[in-house]
Amino acid sequence: MDIVFLRDLRIETVIGIYDWEREIKQTVVLDIDMSTDVQRAAATEDITDAVDYKAVSKRLISFVEESEFQLVETLAERCAAIIRQEFDVRWVRLTVNKIGAVSAASDVGVIIERGERF
């Protein structure tokens, strides 16, 4: 199994359970690992044979900016589903970091894995 990854994808969105959070945009940071087999893409040098990380990032930025979830768990599940369904990724590990959510911590969030590694 090979992995295509995105790190530190910063997106502004409305997220949170408190009334004041529903009125502002906050930064969430995504780290994404996506399983793939890079052999074919390496042989053809054709982006259609690869996981197009630019297309993934553009899709997630658009989705997350327009979303208004209460929980980072929900945001993580929806992003993982988009990656798996729209980009034909069998396995994804996704970290959603909500910087500053706890004043005594540098960052907090969730890490989920969906699908099967191959």
Helices and strands as residue ranges (DSSP letters): E 2-13, G 19-23, E 26-36, H 39-44, G 47-49, H 53-66, H 72-86, E 91-98, E 109-115
